[in-house]
Amino acid sequence: MRSRASLAKSPNGGSEDDEDVSGSSSFSDDRHEQSDADNEDSDLYTNEREEQYPEESSESTRARPSARGNRSAAPVDHTQVEADASLARDLGVRRSGRNQGQQLGRLHYLGLYSQPKPAKTKKALIKEEHSQGTPTTPNSYFQNLWISRKAEEDRAHSFSNPFLPREVGDVDRWIAQGPSPPLKNPYMKTQVLEVDLVQQKVAMRAQSFAPPMNGQANGIVQEWLSPNDTFQEDFSVFKTLSDDEQQAVIRREAEQHGLEKPQGYNVSFHYNPHVEYHHFGSSHPMKPWRLTLTKQLVLAYGLEYTMDCYEPRPARFDELAVFHDREYLSFLSQVTPQNAKPDDPAYLSFGFGGESNDCPVFDGLWNYVSIYSGASINAANNLNNKQSDIAINWSGGLHHAKKNLASGFCYINDIVLAIQLLLTNNPRVLYIDIDVHHGDGVEAAFESSDRVFTLSYHKYGIDRNGYPFFPGTGNIHEMGPTDPANRGKGHSLNIPIDDGIDDEQYKWLFKTVTGAVIEKYNPTAIVLQSGADSLGGDRLGRFNLNIKAHGFCVETVKSYGRPLLLIGGGGYTPRNVARTWCHETAVCVGAELHNELPTHIPYIQAFEGAENGGGILYPDLHNTKRHDNLNTQDNLHKLVTQALENLRYIEGAPSVVCNTMGLTEEQIMKVRAMVDEEFEDDAQDRGTLTVENTRRRKERGTGGRGERGLR
């Protein structure tokens, strides 16, 4: 019986004799000199080694019938051959490769030699761990790595000091941790604290900064506002105050709770109040009034003092035409409820009318789409100009609109317009969508580009009426174009989620997949569509998320420290939409808000009462019109595994020259295709020229010597 190295077949397909010629020893001199005892001892050595190290009993090793049988085996392990040769010299055995293996086998059998298992390098450990799929019982190296990465993750991070996830240290750790099971008693669980921690901190600060006992201010230690100085009256009294007095009340609210501009980065808020003055219809679920409530909450808490606030102008026709078809825009700009013709072919072809009439024609339609699109364009310009690190536009995020089609309450796709602007200064943009509906419009707009990666978390399947949940797209296997020559292939990742997902499950799913995407794609800017219809109790949604779980997504994306455009989207229970977007505004500036809503909020009755959330900012939503949780731990694990498998189809972060000439993405892709075609033509020309030169070189002296003899 020969050693594993001596039985190996030559990599080039030759015989083992050919392998011996290239090796350090030869079998030819003593091929027939070994006794039967030698072969028996060697067989015993091999059998014991296979018992000690079962992983070495690979398919190729088990295929060996005997020392004189079929010799097809694994490739030569030259390191093992050198080690055996060195040990043979130390033990005084003969230098024949075959005899080394046999005599070492005899020494091992007699107890004189025990082959040590070679130590594995860090790279080998990582490769072995990844080859085993999901790591559930990590080895010592991974345990130490994960402990250090967990400590890094738990440390306080900011936009200027971000947490950067790693595939091995973080993504694999999150996968091993696994999702939480569905809540057993959701109606008994609550996230409402008995004591408002923010108000408790304010009370402690008020006591610490009490004025001197004699009541005389010394000019050094100033009096701190006590909780009793808070404005206690309702809005009916607040609105009777002058503008200066109202500003003083709101400023005191911000100062009392420590709200100030963040250090190290800048946040901007882009909002045109005229967007509130539009109405889709009394029975339509889309209510622009939710923007009014959001604005009032943001102002009442004093968050305006933590941001740069802008009132952007409406977008112009030409700015919208960067993406949308001009004929479609002309129709939008002219149609009104008075001149709309439901039987007009253009009316139907542009997505209006139909059985559901999702996109109705209402007064001021063109003004409405111009205002919310202008806000997103203004926010993207702020990021490009480095005036902001995070830009917010809650009126935007209408992700279903197509190039020449209104769809799903969306008429103009402001997200696409903003991303196109970001691409003028960024080589790669990541679009993340946490709306309960698939972000099909944005995905379709950039399906042929590798400069935009779209990641969408959404409900997928059948709705309560037995129809496909709108828009019916976004399965895990939909990854963009199927043509391998298309640059956009693999640059779409869809995460389809079933009904009733809970907070911890969603948070685990989001941070695991998003971390892997950012680590792989390395975007230079991020656009986050924060649709609030994924909250529990939403009129159209099917999830059970609470406000802070939804805000966890914003907090996670912010922690990566990339320029961030945060925009709105769906959300059809206005009071909860306003609560969520107010909370996420606070997340952006690093502020904590107290749970009790300020008393001077206009329309505070929209938040009061048990059915409206009890007058607090963070009511329980996971058990409001609760949906059965159909997401098992096993299903979520399979979903993440498939998502990470899909990520393997992209080659990594594409490196491209930024567009600084105002060209559209479509024009850029055409130019890139032309350049690629020119490169291919040049390569073909070079190949043809090489063949022609070879032919001429061969024919240059043809018949020369022979012809001289015939002269």
Number of C-alpha atoms within 10 A of each C-alpha: 26 24 24 19 21 28 23 22 21 19 12 8 9 10 14 19 15 14 21 19 11 11 14 14 17 20 16 11 8 11 11 8 9 12 8 10 10 18 20 16 21 26 21 17 23 22 12 15 18 16 11 11 10 10 8 14 15 12 10 14 17 11 15 16 11 12 15 10 10 11 20 16 20 18 15 18 12 13 11 14 21 13 11 20 22 13 16 20 12 9 14 9 16 13 17 19 22 23 24 23 26 25 22 25 30 22 17 20 19 12 9 11 14 13 12 6 8 8 8 10 9 11 9 11 15 14 11 12 19 13 10 9 10 16 17 14 10 16 12 9 11 20 14 13 16 19 13 12 18 15 9 14 15 9 9 10 15 19 24 15 12 17 20 14 21 16 16 17 18 21 21 23 24 21 19 15 12 20 21 16 16 19 16 8 8 14 12 8 12 12 13 13 10 6 9 13 14 15 17 12 13 18 17 12 17 18 14 10 14 15 17 12 7 6 9 8 12 10 7 6 11 12 15 16 21 16 17 9 12 15 16 13 11 14 16 11 10 19 14 10 13 10 11 8 13 15 15 13 19 22 19 19 23 21 14 21 21 15 23 17 18 16 11 10 15 19 22 25 23 26 26 17 14 13 21 16 12 16 17 18 12 8 7 14 17 19 20 18 17 23 22 18 26 24 19 19 24 19 19 22 24 24 25 21 16 22 22 15 15 14 14 20 16 21 20 12 14 11 14 22 15 19 21 21 14 16 13 19 21 12 14 20 16 11 18 17 12 9 9 15 14 12 9 10 9 14 19 15 13 21 21 21 19 12 6 8 14 19 20 20 21 17 15 17 20 21 18 23 24 22 23 29 31 28 29 33 29 24 30 30 18 20 22 19 10 12 16 23 23 28 28 28 26 26 27 30 29 28 30 25 26 24 22 18 21 24 22 18 19 23 28 31 29 29 27 30 23 21 26 25 26 28 24 18 18 21 20 24 24 22 24 22 24 26 26 29 29 28 28 18 24 25 27 18 18 22 23 22 19 26 24 29 25 26 24 25 24 27 30 24 19 14 16 9 7 8 10 13 20 16 16 16 19 26 17 18 15 15 22 22 18 11 10 9 9 15 19 22 19 25 27 27 26 25 26 21 25 20 21 22 26 25 24 16 21 24 19 18 23 20 19 22 24 20 21 22 23 21 17 17 22 16 22 19 24 26 26 26 27 28 27 29 26 31 31 29 24 25 15 18 26 28 30 28 29 24 26 17 19 23 22 18 21 21 18 17 25 25 20 21 22 19 25 27 27 28 26 22 26 29 27 24 22 25 21 30 26 26 23 26 28 24 23 24 25 19 18 26 23 18 19 14 24 19 18 14 20 23 16 23 21 18 12 18 11 16 23 15 11 9 9 15 18 17 19 17 24 23 22 20 21 26 18 19 14 19 18 15 17 13 19 15 15 11 14 23 17 11 18 19 15 14 19 17 10 19 20 11 12 17 11 14 18 15 10 11 9 13 18 11 7 13 14 16 23 16 11 14 16 11 12 12 14 12 12 12 12 12 12 12 12 12 12 12 12 12 12 12 12 12 12 11 12 12 11 11 11 9 10 10 9 10 9 9 9 9 9 8 7 6 5
